[in-house]
Amino acid sequence: MAETTPDVETDNCNDLLESLRRGRPAAGQDPAKRSQIIDGARRVFIDKGFEAASMNDITREAGVSKGTIYVYFANKEELFEALIEEERGTIFKNMYDMLDRADDLRQTLVKFGKVLSMKITSARVIQAQRTVIGASDRIPDMGARFYERGPKRGHDKMVEFLNAAIERGLLKIDDVDLAAYQFTELCLAGLFRQCIFAYRTKAPSQEEIDHIVRSGVGMFLKNYGTERLAEDESHQMIALEAKA
């Protein structure tokens, strides 16, 4: 058997090269077909949940054969993870870029907190998180990967941002990891649980999010802000008053 393996690999490579020469994607390499499968899976998972959804359901909804699905995805778990990654990339794309522009610490935290709160409490994200939570009981590794690739990465970005503010002398924090979690909780005060448990049937308004985030940022900076931050904000206020 070992002697035939190189020939098989060569044949596969030749097939791929031939497909590329003819201008059509090789098996499992067509972005449009992959997107078609994921779109069908999205509708099925939203309608039935992860556990109840079957590959047959997804086949019918996506309008492809089961053989085609298995060319792209090994199983339902892999398909679901691909869907979650695509959703995350679409919803949270470039969200953390604003943390790279931190001239005004308070305003940066307010702007970021409002975007974070708005996205996490959106119907699309709430539905995705419910589905992941439901699947995690049976497939805990998938839940762990979801957290590591999403919330954990965002948390690490906030830790970096807070450490930079500490270096600038604007914040004094003993436990930065904890403070990053505290900031997120303050921006979502009451909102996330109400949404995830369907106590709220609609996403919070912009006005409500603005009120909660500004209050949360105020508490955060009151606890961790330094005298230098207070002085900087005082100077900014004086400059604004002078312009007015």
TAGI-V281326 format. One line per field, one symbol per residue. ss: DSSP state (h for helix, s for strand, l for the rest). phi: phi as a letter, one per 30 degrees, with the letter a starting at -180 (. if undefined). burial: b if it has 24 or more other C-alpha atoms within 12 Angstrom, else e. A space follows every 10 residues. Layout:
# TAGI-V281326
ss: ???
phi: ???
burial: ???
This chain:
# TAGI-V281326
ss: lhhhhhhhhh hhhhhhhhhh hlllllllll hhhhhhhhhh hhhhhhhhhh hhllhhhhhh hhlllhhhhh hhlllhhhhh hhhhhhhhhh hlllhhhhhh llllhhhhhh hhhhhhhhhh llhhhhhhhh hhhhhhlllh hhhhhhhhhl hhhhhhhhhh hhhhhhhlll sllllhhhhh hhhhhhhlll hhhhhhllll lllllhhhhh hhhhhhhhhh hhhhslhhhh hhhhhhhhhh hhhl
phi: .dddeedddd dddddddddd ddibddeicc eddddddddd dedddddcid dddbddeded ddibdddded dcbdaddddd dddddddddd dceidddddd ccdceddddd dddddedddd cdeddddddd dddddddcbe dddddedddc eddddddded ddddddddic bbbdcdeddd ddeddddcei ddddddcidc cbddddddde dddddddddd dddcdcdddd dddddddddd dddd
burial: eeeeeeeeee eeeeeeeeee eeeeeebeee eebbbbbbbb bbbbbbeebb bebbbbbbbe bbebeeebbe ebbeebbbbb bbbbbebbee bbeebbebbe eeeebbebbb bbbbbbbbbb bbbbbbbbbb bbbebeeeee ebbeebbeeb eeebbbbbbe bbbebbeeeb bbbeebeebb ebbbbbbbbe bbeebbeeee eebbeeeebb ebbbbbbeeb beebbeeebe eeeeeeeeee eeee
